Amino acid sequence: MRRSVITATGSYLPKRILTNDELAKMVDTSDEWIVARSGIRQRHIAAEGELTSDLATHAARAALEMGGLKADDIDLIVLATATPDETFPASATVVQKNLGMSRGYAFDVQAVCSGFLFALATADNFIKAGQAKRALVIGAETFSRILDWEDRTTCVLFGDGAGAIVLEAMDGAGTSDDRGILTTHLHSDGEKHDLLYVDGGPSSTRTTGYLRMEGREVFRHAVTNLASVVHEALEATGLETSDIDWLIPHQANKRIIDGTGKKLKLDPEKVVLTVEKHGNTSAASVPLALDEAVRDGRIKRGQLLLLEAMGGGFTWGSALVRW
């Protein structure tokens, strides 16, 4: 059975760090208020003129370097982003150009904070179908560009960044002991549009718009949906929660992550947390957390990883991966 195996990871965070104390000088908030409600202490903000494709390119280069690969070793780039450089073309094609990749194909996927999971599942299916042997999957965002900096309920939560992985086709036995992506599960519910959305766009207002969110309702749905999609992945593979070595969740809010962990009865020591340092980086948050845990040695060959995320739309998804 053909499997898509993660062979390298990479990430990039803009140099500018915006702390809670700095935010408190901009809006009516405080470090204590932000930490108590989200667990976030700081976030990274893209520099003037620094584009989503720039962040994505840095992360992609880091992943290629880890894998000892050149750009033309890649067949496919799938970039998950809700903040592309332009309405078109796809920012993935800009990354393709930046890397000097003269072959293959590249496109964007948009599922907001779940975007990386949707991009991962897409690339996995291209590989399993034999249409690519090696893919770059990237999550990159410049959410600072779509925040209302006078809305303290949203502007304190988000940051900018990018994470990337290399997926390679390898043969497996078709069991849960195989290396690679064992199963992916994706969902959406358009009825929940008004709970988390951006109030603008080319077709509606001809402007970018700002992020709007009903935080309490998002929290309630997030804990339920994320726990459910984790169980779905385990049931599909015949595995148990106790088999999970690392939960790598979307880094939206520590309370959501803690609530999901409790619902799953998962040891908190098995959860990778970066939200304190990065804030919510939307589609970039899962690959950013993955790269950190790979590079600091926490994640080891043969371990079972559960990746999960939920975002506007609503969208949500999971991926069970053997490292």
C-alpha positions in Angstrom: 0.0 0.0 0.0 1.3 3.4 -0.9 1.7 5.8 2.1 2.6 9.5 2.3 5.4 9.8 4.8 6.5 13.1 6.4 10.3 13.2 5.9 11.1 16.8 6.8 9.6 19.8 8.5 10.3 23.6 8.5 8.9 26.8 9.9 9.3 30.5 9.9 8.2 33.3 12.3 8.5 37.0 11.5 11.1 38.9 13.6 8.8 41.3 15.2 7.3 40.1 18.5 4.2 41.8 19.9 3.7 41.2 23.6 0.5 41.4 25.6 1.9 44.4 27.5 2.4 46.2 24.1 -1.1 45.3 23.1 -2.4 46.8 26.4 -1.2 50.2 25.1 -3.2 49.8 22.0 -6.6 48.5 23.3 -8.4 48.1 26.6 -6.8 44.8 27.7 -4.0 43.5 29.9 -1.5 40.6 30.0 -3.5 39.0 32.8 -6.8 39.2 30.8 -5.3 37.7 27.6 -3.4 34.9 29.4 -6.4 33.9 31.5 -8.7 33.6 28.4 -6.3 32.2 25.8 -2.9 31.3 27.3 -1.2 33.6 24.8 1.7 35.8 25.9 3.0 37.1 22.6 2.6 36.7 18.8 4.8 37.4 15.8 3.8 40.2 13.3 5.0 40.3 9.6 7.0 43.3 8.7 5.8 45.9 6.3 6.0 44.4 2.8 6.6 40.9 4.1 4.0 38.7 2.3 2.4 35.4 3.1 4.4 33.9 0.2 7.6 35.2 1.8 6.8 33.4 5.1 5.8 30.3 3.2 9.0 30.3 1.2 11.2 30.5 4.3 9.4 27.6 5.9 9.6 25.6 2.7 13.3 26.2 2.4 13.8 25.0 6.0 11.9 21.8 5.2 13.9 21.2 2.0 17.1 21.8 3.9 16.2 19.3 6.6 15.3 16.7 3.9 18.4 17.4 1.9 16.3 18.2 -1.2 16.3 20.7 -4.0 13.3 22.5 -5.3 13.0 20.4 -8.4 12.8 17.3 -6.3 9.2 18.4 -5.5 6.3 17.5 -7.7 3.5 19.4 -5.9 3.1 22.4 -3.6 -0.2 22.8 -1.7 -0.3 26.0 0.3 -3.0 26.5 3.0 -3.8 30.1 3.6 -6.7 32.5 4.2 -4.5 35.5 3.7 -3.0 35.1 0.1 -0.8 37.8 -1.4 -3.4 38.6 -4.0 -6.8 37.5 -5.1 -5.0 35.6 -7.8 -2.8 33.9 -8.7 -2.4 31.3 -6.0 0.4 32.3 -3.5 1.7 28.7 -3.9 2.8 29.6 -7.4 4.8 32.5 -6.0 6.5 30.1 -3.6 7.2 27.8 -6.6 8.9 30.8 -8.3 10.8 31.8 -5.2 12.2 28.3 -4.7 13.3 28.1 -8.3 11.1 25.1 -8.9 10.8 24.7 -12.7 8.5 21.7 -12.8 5.4 20.3 -11.1 2.3 22.2 -10.0 1.2 24.4 -7.2 -2.1 25.7 -5.8 -3.7 27.1 -2.6 -6.3 25.6 -0.3 -8.6 27.7 1.9 -10.1 26.2 5.0 -8.9 28.9 7.5 -7.5 27.4 10.7 -8.2 23.8 9.4 -6.4 24.6 6.2 -3.2 22.7 6.8 -5.2 19.5 7.6 -7.2 20.0 4.3 -3.9 20.6 2.4 -2.3 17.5 4.0 -5.3 15.3 3.0 -5.2 16.7 -0.5 -1.5 16.1 -1.0 -1.9 12.6 0.6 -4.5 11.7 -2.0 -2.4 13.0 -4.9 0.4 10.8 -3.7 -1.8 7.7 -3.1 -3.3 8.2 -6.6 0.2 8.2 -8.1 0.0 11.8 -9.3 2.9 13.0 -7.2 5.9 11.3 -5.5 7.0 14.2 -3.3 5.0 17.2 -2.1 5.5 20.3 -0.1 2.6 21.1 2.2 2.6 24.5 3.7 0.4 26.5 6.1 1.2 30.3 6.0 -0.7 33.3 7.2 -0.4 37.1 7.8 -3.6 37.4 9.9 -2.3 40.7 11.3 -3.5 42.2 8.0 -7.2 41.3 8.5 -7.5 42.2 12.2 -9.5 45.0 13.6 -6.9 46.4 16.0 -9.6 48.2 18.0 -11.5 44.9 18.7 -9.8 43.5 21.8 -11.8 40.3 21.6 -10.0 39.3 18.4 -6.8 41.3 17.8 -5.2 39.8 20.9 -5.6 36.2 19.7 -3.8 36.0 16.3 -0.3 36.2 14.8 1.6 35.5 11.7 3.8 32.6 10.7 4.4 29.6 8.4 5.1 25.9 8.7 5.9 23.3 6.1 6.4 19.6 5.6 7.8 17.3 2.9 5.6 14.3 2.1 7.1 11.4 0.2 5.6 8.3 -1.3 6.7 5.1 0.3 5.4 1.5 0.4 3.7 0.2 3.5 2.0 -3.0 4.6 -1.4 -1.3 4.9 -1.5 -1.6 8.7 -1.5 1.0 11.5 2.2 0.2 12.1 3.1 1.7 8.7 5.0 5.0 8.7 3.1 7.9 7.2 -0.4 9.2 7.1 -2.7 6.5 8.3 -6.0 8.3 7.9 -7.5 11.8 7.4 -11.0 13.1 8.2 -12.4 16.4 7.1 -15.7 18.2 7.9 -17.5 21.5 7.3 -20.7 23.1 8.4 -21.7 26.3 6.5 -24.6 26.9 8.9 -22.0 28.3 11.4 -20.7 30.9 9.0 -21.7 33.9 11.2 -19.8 32.6 14.2 -16.3 33.1 12.6 -15.8 35.0 9.4 -14.2 38.0 7.6 -16.7 40.8 6.8 -15.3 41.5 3.3 -14.1 40.0 0.0 -13.8 40.7 -3.7 -17.3 39.6 -4.5 -19.1 41.1 -1.5 -17.5 44.4 -0.5 -14.5 44.6 -2.8 -12.4 45.1 0.3 -10.3 42.7 2.5 -12.6 43.1 5.5 -11.9 42.3 9.2 -12.1 39.1 11.2 -15.3 38.7 13.3 -15.9 36.1 15.9 -18.4 34.9 18.5 -15.8 33.6 20.8 -18.0 31.8 23.3 -19.9 29.8 20.6 -16.7 29.0 18.7 -15.2 27.6 22.0 -18.3 25.4 22.6 -18.3 23.9 19.1 -14.5 23.5 19.0 -14.2 21.2 22.0 -17.0 19.0 20.8 -16.0 18.9 17.1 -12.3 18.3 17.8 -12.8 15.5 20.3 -15.2 13.9 17.8 -12.8 14.0 14.8 -10.0 12.6 17.0 -12.2 9.6 17.9 -13.1 9.2 14.2 -9.5 8.8 13.3 -8.9 6.3 16.0 -12.0 4.3 15.1 -10.9 4.2 11.4 -7.6 2.6 12.4 -8.6 0.4 15.3 -6.4 2.4 17.7 -7.0 3.8 21.2 -6.4 7.1 22.8 -3.7 5.5 24.8 -1.8 4.7 21.6 -1.3 8.4 20.9 2.2 9.6 21.6 1.6 13.2 20.7 -1.5 15.3 20.2 -0.6 18.3 17.9 -3.6 20.5 18.0 -4.4 23.8 16.3 -3.0 26.4 18.6 -6.0 28.7 18.9 -6.6 28.9 22.6 -5.1 27.0 25.5 -8.5 26.5 27.1 -9.8 24.8 23.9 -6.7 22.6 23.8 -7.1 21.7 27.5 -10.8 21.0 27.1 -10.2 18.7 24.1 -7.5 16.9 26.0 -9.8 16.3 29.0 -12.6 15.1 26.8 -10.2 12.6 25.3 -8.7 11.7 28.7 -5.3 12.4 27.3 -2.2 13.0 29.5 -1.4 16.8 29.2 2.3 15.8 28.9 1.4 14.3 25.5 0.1 17.6 24.0 2.4 19.9 22.0 1.7 23.5 23.0 3.1 26.6 21.2 0.1 29.0 21.6 1.8 30.9 24.4 4.6 32.0 22.0 2.8 32.2 18.7 -0.8 32.9 19.3 -3.3 31.6 16.7 -1.5 31.5 13.4 -4.5 29.9 11.6 -3.3 27.4 8.9 0.3 27.8 10.1 -0.3 26.7 13.7 -0.2 22.9 13.3 2.9 22.7 11.1 4.6 25.3 13.4 4.0 23.1 16.5 5.0 20.0 14.6 8.3 21.5 13.5 9.1 22.6 17.0 8.5 19.2 18.5 10.5 17.5 15.7 13.5 19.8 16.0 13.7 19.6 19.8 13.7 15.8 19.7 10.3 15.2 21.4 8.9 13.4 18.3 10.8 10.1 17.6 10.6 7.5 14.8 7.6 5.2 15.1 5.6 7.4 17.4 1.9 8.0 16.7 0.8 11.7 16.1 -2.7 13.0 16.1 -3.1 16.3 14.3 -6.3 18.3 14.6 -7.8 21.7 13.9 -11.0 23.7 13.5 -11.6 27.0 11.8 -14.1 29.3 10.2 -16.7 27.9 8.0 -17.0 25.9 10.2 -14.3 23.5 9.1 -12.5 20.9 11.1 -10.3 17.8 10.5 -7.8 15.4 11.8 -4.9 13.3 10.6 -3.3 10.3 12.3 0.4 10.0 11.4 3.0 7.4 12.2 6.3 9.2 12.4 
